[in-house]
Amino acid sequence: MEDRSKKNIVELTNCSLRQYREMDKRPISLMTDNVRSMYNIGAMFRTADAFLLKEIVLAGISGCPPHPEITKTALGAEESVAWRHVEDAFAEARRMRDEGWKLCVLEQTHNSISLERFRCESEERYLLVVGNEVKGVDQRIVDIADVVLEIPQGGVKHSLNVSVSTGIALWQMISGQLSN
């Protein structure tokens, strides 16, 4: 019979903080455009840590570490993941796009691409922009995006929590590359 016992904390530990910081990161950065909830920010730090993202760009009113609510959900990932804050998400998204980053926006728009159809190219750098829990991503950023990605949904509600959506989108962006 196969072993299905849960792994203990030692078995789950991949590396030290120092080792993590020295690891090669994926060519994917995450930008939070005015994300209000510190809990969502913390959850995105954990996701960024798990998927070895290059950095998180916290924009506008998005909360920054150190903050107790971020720490509660990040569980230390705010210490491992590189991050920076910018006041103007649009200006930073435009700057990064001009530097060659492929600008991907997670939003529900006319003519968006269903997430399962999107594939990252290995030679590209990607900036995934996620937006405010109520207003979404700034329309000016949507207008300059290289691609707008949408998670197909059924049911009565028309949206998912921003940190959940971020995790789903990042998983799709890196799937097939985890063994590299």
C-alpha positions, -999 to 999 in steps of 0.1 A, spaced: 0 0 0 13 35 -8 23 59 19 -2 87 23 10 100 57 14 137 60 48 152 56 63 167 88 78 202 89 113 190 83 102 171 51 83 203 39 113 226 44 129 232 9 156 257 18 167 284 42 158 320 37 194 327 26 192 298 0 158 311 -12 172 346 -18 201 331 -38 179 309 -60 171 318 -96 136 332 -99 111 328 -126 109 358 -151 75 367 -136 66 397 -115 33 404 -98 18 439 -95 -10 447 -71 -30 477 -83 -46 493 -52 -54 460 -35 -70 470 -2 -69 439 20 -37 432 38 -48 396 41 -49 394 3 -14 409 1 -1 384 26 -17 355 7 -1 368 -26 33 369 -8 29 332 0 20 324 -36 49 344 -49 73 325 -26 59 291 -36 62 299 -73 96 316 -71 84 350 -86 110 376 -93 92 403 -72 60 418 -61 53 454 -70 29 469 -45 12 499 -61 -10 527 -48 -29 519 -17 -17 483 -16 -3 476 18 34 469 25 52 449 51 57 451 79 21 448 88 4 423 112 -23 413 88 2 407 60 24 387 83 -6 366 95 -13 353 60 22 355 45 37 333 72 72 348 66 70 350 28 72 388 32 108 382 43 117 359 14 100 375 -16 116 407 -31 91 435 -31 89 472 -37 62 499 -35 53 524 -62 27 552 -60 15 550 -96 6 515 -110 0 528 -145 33 546 -148 52 516 -135 33 491 -157 41 513 -187 77 516 -177 81 479 -173 64 472 -206 87 497 -223 116 477 -208 104 446 -225 82 430 -199 50 414 -214 22 431 -196 -6 406 -186 -37 419 -168 -61 396 -149 -95 412 -156 -129 405 -172 -131 424 -204 -146 421 -239 -120 401 -260 -101 388 -230 -83 354 -234 -95 325 -213 -67 317 -189 -65 280 -199 -55 291 -235 -26 312 -223 10 299 -225 41 317 -214 71 318 -237 103 308 -221 123 337 -234 98 364 -222 95 383 -189 60 387 -176 43 413 -154 9 400 -141 -12 429 -128 -41 422 -105 -65 448 -92 -86 463 -65 -112 440 -49 -141 462 -61 -128 483 -91 -104 458 -106 -73 469 -126 -71 505 -137 -86 508 -172 -54 527 -184 -34 496 -176 -59 473 -193 -57 496 -224 -19 491 -227 -18 454 -218 -2 429 -242 -28 404 -230 -59 404 -208 -65 371 -191 -98 360 -177 -106 330 -155 -137 313 -168 -165 311 -142 -199 296 -138 -224 302 -110 -241 333 -98 -211 353 -87 -189 369 -114 -156 371 -96 -132 353 -73 -111 367 -44 -81 386 -58 -56 364 -40 -73 332 -52 -74 345 -88 -38 354 -85 -29 319 -75 -49 304 -103 -34 327 -129 2 322 -117 -2 284 -116 -14 285 -152 15 308 -162 41 284 -147 25 250 -152 47 227 -171 78 246 -159 79 235 -123 104 208 -128 129 232 -144 
